[in-house]
Amino acid sequence: MTAADAVRTSERDEARRYDVLVVGGGPSGLAAAEAAALGGARVALLERQKEIGYPIHTSGGSWVSDMRVLGIPSDLYHPIRSVTFLSPRKSATFAYDDPVCCVLDVRGVYQHLAGRTVKAGAELHPNSPVEGPILEDGRVVGVVAKDHRNRPGEWRAPVVIDASGFSCTLSTRANLHAGYRRYGYGAEYDLYAPNYDPDSLYLIMGSQVAPSGYAWAFPRGKGRVRLGVGVIRPDVDADAREYLDTFSERLPSLAPAFAGASAVEYHTGLFPSEGVVPHFVGEGLLATGDAAGHGSTLVGEGIRFAIYSGQMAGAVAAEATRAGDASARFLERYERQWRARFGREMDISYMVNQRIAAWSDTRWDESMDLLNRLTPAQAAELLRGDYSVGLFLGVLRRNPGLLRSGARKFFDVAFQRLGRPTPVTEAEIATSGA
Ligand SMILES: Cc1cc2nc3c(=O)[nH]c(=O)nc-3n(C[C@H](O)[C@H](O)[C@H](O)COP(=O)(O)OP(=O)(O)OC[C@H]3O[C@@H](n4cnc5c(N)ncnc54)[C@H](O)[C@@H]3O)c2cc1C
């Protein structure tokens, strides 16, 4: 070994030191790294895959208003003009001349976020799988990660952000939370489908197509459509891949839309479906995105929530750096901010998900009658999980029978969570004007 080699080896063996380390280069990690760097911190992000945005584990359904707020260029999402819910025997279609939902170019969006992160001053390290946290006196003070030549090394920082998605690599090993027992399991083909209407998105429910979950057809422009099936484990032990492969036989009415189609990509993934974890802040540790259960369990939507929660985590990590205080007590402000902004909606989404995951085919058919009485704006708010007293009053005004059904209890609890403690009456609904 030459002297120069010896110096290089000792440099490599020394721990690398930063203010903030981010584990995971998905939407939450990229947003966290960008926000922390913008806050003045020295940031490194470690991603186990060789490329940001590959492989894809998501369908990319999202919302135009959020993409605008988050500064995602409009050529990276495809706007949707028609949303159809299909149950075994019924349907409900909503038209949006001014599109509200969209389907993302997932890789394009993640690479765009990566560019912003680098521009903000953070370092990205693809091909750097993190093996686990470094713990000292119960505090997370860094991670052990392999480099691109498979050599393990130490990376140290007073604040570490777990953005490792469903695997929650650091949170479980640092005993922040126990990981997930209930989860959505999805499989999808990204097809070239020349006969598919690019304006029409479908959400399809029923035991024939996706027991306890749903199937989806998400057009994303230029002839491409993501066709997928998701089921909830362990509610059912169905195999999403099997249902996907037999989709056309299970739903012949949609088969013409896929005439002449063929797969270009195949994706699978897992999504936490048991609500927000009890705590997502520890000593020197913040968890964000799927690693903290921050997605909406209503329909398994997590990308925009991952970006928002990553931004919050990154900003607080930078504040901690400036204050020289990475204690859980200091970092708690992130958890408080997140719960104030998203906590109620996520709790209600989880309540809804637990109910609808157990619905029979008949119940799904009945729900189409309910949906057909809503306005397109109300349907979009429900799907987004933008719950408010006004929205629920509007739903009840159009479906007063719900108050006399088993749904009464759900509405009482939901109203309570929204800060309206007294049970709603039919007379009040009739005069609400919602
Ligand atoms: C089948 C399916 C369909 C979905 N469809 C939608 C949808 O239509 N719309 C929507 O909004 N959401 C959807 N979601 C949810 C959405 O994909 C997630 O909520 C979102 O990706 C969470 O982002 P994240 O950054 O927290 O985690 P992830 O996107 O999972 O990113 C985590 C990153 O961490 C990396 N990583 C993991 N372990 C390590 C390690 N040890 N070392 C280094 N890096 C590591 C991973 O490689 C990955 O890049 C879907 C999920 C699934 C499974």
The ligand as an ORCA input file, in Angstrom:
! r2SCAN-3c Opt
* xyz 0 1
  C     -48.934     -0.447     -4.664
  C     -48.921      0.943     -4.107
  C     -49.609      1.953     -4.765
  C     -49.595      3.236     -4.240
  N     -50.259      4.219     -4.922
  C     -50.216      5.487     -4.472
  C     -50.844      6.516     -5.208
  O     -51.464      6.288     -6.238
  N     -50.736      7.781     -4.729
  C     -50.045      8.080     -3.585
  O     -49.976      9.247     -3.207
  N     -49.458      7.102     -2.861
  C     -49.521      5.826     -3.284
  N     -48.894      4.845     -2.577
  C     -48.199      5.197     -1.337
  C     -46.880      5.908     -1.611
  O     -46.131      5.191     -2.552
  C     -46.084      6.048     -0.324
  O     -46.891      6.596      0.689
  C     -44.874      6.960     -0.548
  O     -44.022      6.411     -1.510
  C     -44.124      7.142      0.779
  O     -42.947      7.850      0.538
  P     -41.679      7.639      1.483
  O     -40.633      8.546      0.972
  O     -42.103      7.757      2.895
  O     -41.271      6.123      1.277
  P     -40.762      5.378     -0.044
  O     -41.346      5.996     -1.261
  O     -41.013      3.939      0.202
  O     -39.214      5.669     -0.068
  C     -38.343      5.049      0.851
  C     -36.959      5.032      0.251
  O     -36.055      4.549      1.231
  C     -35.161      3.649      0.627
  N     -34.664      2.746      1.666
  C     -35.352      1.796      2.350
  N     -34.548      1.169      3.223
  C     -33.323      1.750      3.099
  C     -32.075      1.514      3.706
  N     -31.919      0.569      4.633
  N     -31.017      2.288      3.343
  C     -31.148      3.270      2.418
  N     -32.321      3.500      1.771
  C     -33.399      2.759      2.115
  C     -36.001      2.949     -0.431
  O     -35.207      2.369     -1.428
  C     -36.841      4.101     -0.939
  O     -36.224      4.788     -1.997
  C     -48.897      3.530     -3.059
  C     -48.205      2.519     -2.380
  C     -48.217      1.237     -2.906
  C     -47.465      0.152     -2.183
*
